[in-house]
Amino acid sequence: MVAFDEMHPAESGLRQPYTAYENWLNQQDPARLREKAADAERVFRRTGITFNVYGQSEAAERLIPFDIVPRIISGSEWRRLTQGIEQRVQALNAFLDDIYHRQEILRAGRIPKELIADNEAFLPEMIGVRPPAGVYTHIIGVDIVRTGEDEFFVLEDNARTPSGVSYMLENRETMMQLFPELFQKVKVLPVENYPQLLRQSLSAVKPSRVTGTPTVAVLTPGIYNSAYFEHAFLADQMGVELVEGQDLRVVDGHVAMRTTQGYKAIDVLYRRVDDSFLDPLTFNPDSALGVPGIMDVYRAGNITIANAPGTGIADDKAIYSYMPEIVEFYTGRRAILGNIPTWRCGEADSLKYVLEHLDELVVKEVHGSGGYGMLVGPAASKKEREAFAAKLKAKPANYIAQPTLSLSTCPILTQKGLAPRHVDLRPFVLVSDRVRIVPGGLTRVALKEGSLVVNSSQGGGTKDTWVLDD
Amino acid sequence: MLLGRTANGLYWMSRYIERAENMARLVDTGQRLALTRGAETAEEWNSVLSSAGADQAFAAAGRECDQNAVVDFLLRDPANPSSVMSSFETARNNARMVRTALTRETWESLNEAWMSLKRMLAKPVDDRDLPHVLDAIKRETALIRGAFHGTMLRNEIFDFAQLGIFVERADNTARIVDVKYYVLLPSVSWVGSSLDNYQWEAILRSVSAHRSYRWEYDAEYVPTNIADFLLLNQRMPRSLSFCYYNLTQSLRYLAENYGESPGCLARAEKMLARLTGSSISDVFDTGLHEFLGDFIRDNNQLGEEISTHYRFY
């Protein structure tokens, strides 16, 4: 299976979006390029862009490797992608509003009831709650993979608290520091205004009682969280406070933060804390990361929580398999961006097929994330497959399976020059009064030759993603 | 507007950077004394431990009081919360917590210092490398201070960090003098007329003031002058007086900024008045040891009042 290479497709030399870049590249001294790559690592390490990997205490702070070859997307490709993304995030929000109110889609029989009722990601506490401005999922990271010239698929909708946007911004910053002349030769659309867009977007969904500029804050679990750097970075760039649960308390019907001059009310909370930790009075009673009573304030309409609690029901992997139906149900049109064909192992026929074709499928846990608990059939040993089959039979509804896609590749710089590696793409989407998408996103790249797993926790790296101004 | 937790983070970040530097200076002093004296070094290392406020923790660790053990305890031991490495860990964690309140230069200088010291202090420090390591620690803290002073806006963020610096420094200087107070007492000093210059020099050196002393006073080491220099001289950047001048200044800025007049400011002003209103002979009349004991207690109390008033917790 030969993968589609986005720079040098097998049959036809160089793809158009890479022309200007390759011209520049051919004039560079390879040794100098490798030096620049080392510079990039130093820049990252010094600014503290580090990533805690769970379960690896000895490497508590590890860098996500950065590759200096950009991943380039043409303007017209991007326009098509954004149409599909916009349609999808509108459907996701409509689905969430429906599922926490009239549940028309269940009544219409388009999705089985038990998929919602038995799902941990569905929060009964949200039934009948309408968030300010009616938006549920404000910040979404749609993971997209490519398999050919015109073949884009959505791999996952991250509708809870997607991370990685700070890498998108720092990757660009680093590239501009390393190769300023390159940005004069190639016109690339800017991503730097993401924090401003985020602030605008969050302000646009302020509670209706707020007439002036709302007070916005970012809620982090704290410095030991793997994405802490990003939380701090975004708060800083937006010019808002970075708060922890211990700073917050409910005062006179509002969520307020403890300042050196007393408590001050917060109107919009961009929370990077999971649902279950948000309010010990409503959810996990042991949580020290949340704010006791915040859900009461929320239900009273006195604070906007972004993303709203309970959005996980929309990006659940079992729900994912129904996304084509969901998009059609709420937008009345076929999904512009396709899904990857998915077998729901809870269905007897599918389970049979999956067990028979384990050597060619990727099997994922419905509630897993970060590439943990999954089986990449073709790469697994017979023994691993057998062990996984046993798990699968024990709890079939816990798994979905997908074909092993031949993800597109993009070159990375190795000691021996350029070499293709598989990539995916996570554009970041902001939803409020309108949909805002910065041109680009986070390209994740599997650094190991032939590997299809791009997760940073499993040896993946990142690239700067360019959308051309053409 | 500033979060109480952020003010707390800034305060402790500064305290721990200051503490790390002070530890390096104390070890430097101990090492010089050991070099010049040879025989009775255990006693000197003991007094270094007391100056560092680490004698009890060291005794609890049950190690023999020799140079290697003390140096290791003060520079590297993770069980010692005030060791240079522990201090840098705490300072950096606080800085991470208040990252958005710091300039990029300040954060990066602290982060780089942490990285380079982590490498340098990964293994016990060899005798021959000790001077080099101590210099590196002092240089790193100087770089952080430079980045901080050169780039931070003079607002409340700056003031809370200043409070941390000077509460810690005042405590450090008071301890150093208190440990050696008997050397400075006139009644004792004449007894051992040959009570060696190196003792006095050591005290001054531990606050990097052995040269500036000579610029301010006679070339001769006179105990009352040394005490005056370290406690009351307002131009000496590690003296109690200097620390309290700056503490009062920052507390006044905060009070003006917030439109209030808190008890911690009144306390700091009272302490400053006591330092500026006294002559060194007044101090000796009260009893140097008693004076310092009171001071250390009041200084701690001020720290407590600051953290309560500004809602650190």
HADDOCK unambig.tbl for C-alpha pairs under 7 A between the chains (distance, minus, plus):
assign (segid A and resid 46 and name CA) (segid B and resid 108 and name CA) 6.03 0.50 0.50
assign (segid A and resid 46 and name CA) (segid B and resid 111 and name CA) 6.79 0.50 0.50
assign (segid A and resid 46 and name CA) (segid B and resid 112 and name CA) 6.26 0.50 0.50
assign (segid A and resid 47 and name CA) (segid B and resid 108 and name CA) 5.85 0.50 0.50
assign (segid A and resid 223 and name CA) (segid B and resid 96 and name CA) 6.62 0.50 0.50
assign (segid A and resid 223 and name CA) (segid B and resid 97 and name CA) 6.09 0.50 0.50
assign (segid A and resid 232 and name CA) (segid B and resid 99 and name CA) 6.60 0.50 0.50
assign (segid A and resid 232 and name CA) (segid B and resid 100 and name CA) 6.08 0.50 0.50
assign (segid A and resid 236 and name CA) (segid B and resid 100 and name CA) 5.12 0.50 0.50
assign (segid A and resid 247 and name CA) (segid B and resid 5 and name CA) 6.95 0.50 0.50
assign (segid A and resid 258 and name CA) (segid B and resid 3 and name CA) 5.81 0.50 0.50
assign (segid A and resid 258 and name CA) (segid B and resid 4 and name CA) 5.82 0.50 0.50
assign (segid A and resid 259 and name CA) (segid B and resid 1 and name CA) 6.73 0.50 0.50
assign (segid A and resid 259 and name CA) (segid B and resid 2 and name CA) 5.31 0.50 0.50
assign (segid A and resid 259 and name CA) (segid B and resid 3 and name CA) 3.93 0.50 0.50
assign (segid A and resid 259 and name CA) (segid B and resid 4 and name CA) 4.59 0.50 0.50
assign (segid A and resid 259 and name CA) (segid B and resid 311 and name CA) 6.98 0.50 0.50
assign (segid A and resid 260 and name CA) (segid B and resid 2 and name CA) 5.84 0.50 0.50
assign (segid A and resid 260 and name CA) (segid B and resid 3 and name CA) 5.84 0.50 0.50
assign (segid A and resid 260 and name CA) (segid B and resid 4 and name CA) 4.71 0.50 0.50
assign (segid A and resid 260 and name CA) (segid B and resid 310 and name CA) 4.57 0.50 0.50
assign (segid A and resid 260 and name CA) (segid B and resid 311 and name CA) 5.57 0.50 0.50
assign (segid A and resid 261 and name CA) (segid B and resid 310 and name CA) 6.79 0.50 0.50
